[in-house]
Amino acid sequence: MSVLACKGGTPVIDPKEYKRAPWPPVDMETAEMLKDLYLSGKWSFNSEMEQKFEQEFAEYHNAEYAVFMANGTVTLECALQALGVRPGDEVIVPGLTWIATAMAVHYVGAIPVFADIEEDTLCLSPEAFEKAITPKTRVVIPVHLYGSMANLDRIIEIADAHNIAVLEDCAHMQGGKWRGKGAGSWGAIGSFSFQQSKTLTSGEGGICITNDLELSDRLYRAKHIGYSRLDPQGAAKSAPPADLICHNYRGLAFPALLLSRQLKELPARIERMKKFAAALKELENIPGVRLQSPGKEASPQGYYAIEIILDPAIWGKARTAAAAIHSEGIPVATGNYGPVYKHMLFNCRNFRNTGCPVSDFMGEQAFSLSHTGMEYPEMVPFIEKAFRKVYENREEL
């Protein structure tokens, strides 16, 4: 009789018994507040609730200004426009990220240039970034990916030496800090997503933060059909800059309320996930298993997920092993984004790939444990038992 659950054996833990954070988070007090907001009629057009959340989020991440928008893709698009990116310019992005990072570059007519990632953090390699620079490079987008932060010190040092703007993609890094200062506040602009899977979520939504007053005005005008933040709705008092294409990418008061409520709980969630990640290091005692390293100066590290990397010489195909581990009752995802340029939804044809062997490898041999499965450190022994069980019986696969 087979031992592995995927072959008919008994799982390490019943999936119903594995503790996971319910997602998205709901509570009756927030429901009542949403009802009050609904009855108030103050739903949009730079509402009081939007402004409240913008201020709270900026302060949390050590930034002066925040601009709330419809989602985390248009935040990237508006940020690129605010930074003056033009058709034909080049923007360097990591090979491993969600397609939106590169597609936003395409939307403004610029050329995404893919540079490889670090083997330990899975974030943009500063060395690969530096090698990818050409006279056309205008912006670099380091992505704080899954459970790590890009090396901001080195990336900013290189960017400054070449007069390149740094746009931090923080879609996975709500609440994370680098040497005590918030993610997104180190570069010229930081972009965040609040899509439903994120550690702060409103179903959809996004925000840009910056410490530059002029950039904050350009961001606001870009998302609010040219209005200045100081203009009453229907009474614009100044025109947007001639070089800025402005859209209706406004956020709404309802998602801002949801996010404001969740932001108060974020420090406690991050602390629980920190304890979970520390305990999970035990997995590295199993041959051929390695965990994504946290950011070198992360304090604290935020977590959208944590990547688990398997040595193919020992484990074979990671997706096969991940599926077997999932059958043991452990909620691992059987795949990650994979390299952008190989994703079936990436429909940009005008890009440049500088060669990304690490991104290619991670697309095949890394898989995720989501933040919703990282809130209860007491689950780690079951995870370790499942991995060891599959390792010891991997010939069944």
TARA-V268691 format. One record per backbone hydrogen bond with DSSP energy under -0.5 kcal/mol. CO is the residue of the C=O (numbers start at 1). NH is the residue of the N-H. Records with the same first field share a line. If there is no record, write none. Layout:
CO=NH + NH
This chain:
4=7 + 9
5=8
14=17 + 18
27=31
28=32
29=33
30=34
31=35
32=36
33=37
34=38
35=39
36=40
37=41 + 42
38=41
41=43
43=253
47=51
48=52
49=53
50=54
51=55
52=56
53=57
54=58
55=59
56=60
57=61
58=63
59=62
65=210
67=208
68=251
69=206
71=75
73=77
74=78
75=79
76=80
77=81
78=82
79=83
80=85
81=84
86=89
89=111
90=138 + 139
91=113
92=141
93=115
95=97 + 340
98=101 + 102
99=102 + 103
100=104
101=105
102=106
103=107
104=108
105=108 + 110
106=109
109=88
110=112
111=91
112=114 + 352
113=93
114=354
115=95
116=125
118=122
120=293
123=118
124=151
125=129
126=130
127=131
128=132
129=132 + 133
130=133
134=137
136=90
138=165
139=92
140=142 + 167
141=94
142=144 + 169
143=145
144=172
145=147 + 148
146=304 + 305
150=152
151=155
152=156
153=157
154=158
155=159
156=160
157=161
158=162
159=162 + 164
160=163
165=140 + 167
166=168 + 188 + 189
168=170 + 191
169=144
170=173
173=176
176=183
177=179 + 299
178=181
181=178
182=185
189=168
190=209
191=170
192=207
194=202
195=198
202=204
203=196
205=72 + 194
206=69
207=192
208=67
209=190
210=64 + 65
211=213
212=216
213=217
214=218
215=219
216=220
217=221
218=222
219=223
220=224
221=226
222=247
223=249
224=227
228=231
232=235
241=244
243=245
244=246
247=225 + 249
249=70
252=256
253=257
254=258
255=259
256=260
257=261
258=262
259=263
260=264
261=264 + 265
262=265 + 266
263=266 + 267
265=269
266=270
267=271
268=272
269=273
270=274
271=275
272=276
273=277
274=278
275=279
276=280
277=281
278=281
279=282
280=283
281=284
282=285
283=286
286=289
288=311
290=309
295=298
297=179
299=180
300=177 + 299
304=371
305=304
306=369
307=292
308=367
309=290
310=312
311=314 + 315
312=316
317=321
318=322
319=323
320=324
321=325
322=326
323=327
324=328
325=328 + 330
326=329
328=13
329=331
330=332
331=370
333=368
338=97
339=342 + 343
340=343
343=346
345=347
349=351
350=112
352=114 + 354
356=360
357=361
358=362
359=363
360=364
361=364 + 365
362=366
364=318
365=310
367=308
368=333
369=306
370=373
371=374
372=21
375=377
376=379
377=380
379=382 + 383
380=384
381=385
382=386
383=387
384=388
385=389
386=390
387=391
388=392
389=393
391=394
393=396
394=397
